[in-house]
Amino acid sequence: MILGLESSGRTGGVALVDEQGVRVTAMVTSRALYSQRLLPSVDWALQRVGASPKDLKGIAVSLGPGSFTGLRVGLSTAKGLALAHNLPLVGVPTLEALALRAAVAGLPNRICTVIGDRFEQLYAALYEVRPPSASSTSSYGNCPEIVALKNPQACPWQTACEWVTLPTVFAGDAAVAFRDKWKEALGERFVLAPVARAVPSAEEIAMLGARRIERGERDSLATLEPLYVQESYAQKRR
């Protein structure tokens, strides 16, 4: 099993996946409480499947962008568990995992992931969903390939609009909160992801991380850092 941790925003949690798919998910809905709830959620998830940390094959953690504090809590937790149990650790970009979550059959294959609570300045990325490679031998599900057309960046909403030349699925808290503004700006090119699949989840973090771990990849505990994209408010003031 692979453990996934998501703590980049208001909705996150933990998930366990194996070759059969998602075994269990625990949701946390307040980024202010990750420091209190993330580790107990890991314990709960393992107990639900009758496992312990020694049964894990690796850990995947959401790297961001997102809440600076939430990302630090998640990465610190992941590093602590990986070090204590000698497990490989891999980081997964939050917006890439969100694109995988929003990849629903019957919807356009382009996905714009947008997060943030200010419409004027967002974290955004653009992806294309492609069928699984015929040469893929992954044991962790027949998931589509997520190809980055625009890498995660901090940008005004107008920039994200310029990317959208075809009907595009929008996912993320900013897609839901500002749906009327996106619709006004983009018309029929704006397609909102199903609300249940429009927020980050630890399931996709675990699944994408499992693929990397299966290939023998692992990130350095010493150098792996959150993908902040921009400086924090405190850094800007300093």
N, C-alpha and C positions, 0 to 999 in steps of 0.2 A: 504493500500500500504506500501511496504518496500522500503526505499531509500538505494541504494548501492553506495559507493564511492571507486574508484580505482585510486591510485596515486603513485604506486610503481615504475613505469618506464616511458619511453618516451610516451607510449600510455596508456591513462586512461580516466577518466571521471566519469559521474554519470548515474544511471539508476533507474527507478521506476518499480517494479513488484507487481502484485497482483495475486489472484487465477486464473486469466485468462492468466497469463504469463507476458511477458515484455510489459509495456505500452509505455515507451519512453526511449531513450538513448541519451546522449550528450557526444561526444568524445572530449578529449583534447589530443593533440599530442606533447606537449613539457613540460617535467617535470619541466623546469625552470619557467613555468607560472602558476603552480597549485595555488600558493598563490593569483594570480589575477583572475583566471578563474573558480576555483572550486565552490565558492559560487554563482557567477552569473549563472553557469550552473545548479545548484540546482534550482534557481529561474525560469530559462527558462523551465526546465523539468516540474516543478509543474504547470506553466502557460499553458503548452501544453495540460495538461489533466484537466485543470480547477480546480486545487486543491491548497491547502495551507499547511504549515507544520502541522496544527491541524488535517489534514486528514491522516497523517502518523501513522503507527502502530509500527514503529521502524526503526533503522538505522543499516546498516552493513558496515564495513570498511575493506579494505585490510590491513593486518598486515605486509606483507613482507614475505620473504626478498626482497630487492630491493634498490632503491635510498634512502639513509638515510634522505635527506631533503624532498623528496616527501612523504615518509611515515609519517614524523612528521607533515607536512602540512595537509595530509589527516586525520590523527587521531585527530589533534587539531580541525579541522573543524567539524568532526563527534561528538567529545565530546561537542563542543560549541552548536551545534544544539540539541543534546540529552538533555543537561542541560537546555537550554532555553525553550524547549517545553516538558520537562518531558517525554522523550521517551526512551525505552530500546535500548541499544547499544550492538552489538556483533562484535567481530573481526573474520575475516576469513583469513586463510593462503593463500597468493597469489598463490603459486604453486598448491595448491589443487583446487582453482577456475579455474586456467589455465587448469588443467587436465580435469575438467568438460567441459570447452569450446572446448577442442580438442577431446572429446569423440564423434566421428562421426560414424554412422552406416556403417558397411562394412570394417572398419579399425581394426587393432589388438586391443585387450582389455587392453594391457599394454601401459602406457603413461609415458614417461620420460620428465619432465618439466625442462628446462635449461634456465637460464637468466644470463646476464652479457655481458660486452663488451671485456672481455679478455678470450681467449680460454683456457689459462693455468690455470685459476682459476675461477670457476663458482659457481652459486647457483643452486643446482640440487635436485630433488626428483623423486621417482618412485612410480607410482600408478597403481592399477588395477581397471578397470571399471566392475561393476557387475550389473545385472538386479535389478530393484527396488524390495525391500522386499515386499513379498506378504502381510505382516501385516502392511505395511505403510498406514497411514491415512492422510498424508500431503495434504493440500489444494493447495500447491504451485507446481503443475506440477508433472508429472510422471518421474522425473529425475533419472538417474542411481545412484547407490552408488559408491563413490570414496573411495577406501581402500588404505591406505598408506603402501607400501612395503618397502620404504626407506624414512625416514622423511627428510624434507628440511635441507640441510647442505651446507657449503662452501667447495668445494673440487676441485681437478684438474680433467680435463676432462677424464683422464684415469680411475678414480674411477667410474664415471658414466658409462663408457664403460663396466666395470666389472659387473655391474648390469644387463646388457642387454644380456640375454641368449636366448631370444625368439624374434620374430619380434615385434618391439616396435615403437609406434608413438612418435615422438619428437615434442615438442611445446615450444615456447619461442623465444625471440630475438636471443639467442645464437644458437638455432636450425636452424633458417633461415640464420643467418650471416655466420655460419661455416658449412653449409650443406655438402659441398664437403669433409671436413675433417671427419665429422661423417660417411659419406658414405664410404670413404676410409677405416676407421677403422672397421666399422661394417658390411659393405656389405648389404645383403638383410635383415638383422635385423633392419636396419635404415629405418623408414617410416616417411617422413615429413608430419606434419599436414597441411591441407589446410591453405594457408597463412593468409586468413581472420580470421582463428580460432587459429592462432599460437601466438597471443599476448593477454595479460590480458585484461579483459573487466569488467566493473562494473556490467554487467548483471548477471554474475555467482556469483559475490560477493553478490549481492542482493538476488539471489535465495538460495544460501547456508545459508545466514544469516536469510532469512525468515523461513527456516525450524527450526533453533534454536529458534527464537523468538516465533514461533508457539508452540513450546514445553515448553514455559515459561522461557527459559533461557535468561540471560542477563549478560554482563560483568561489572565489577566495573569501573566507570569513574575515580576513584582515582588510580587504579592499572593497568589498561589495557595499555600495552606498545607495540611498534612495535616489530616484530620478526626479529631482525637484523641478527641473526645467528653468525656473527663475529663482532669484534670491528671495529669501523670506523678508517680511516686513522689518524684522529686527536688523537683518543684514543691510537692507537699504538705508535704514536710519543711521547705522554706524558708518 
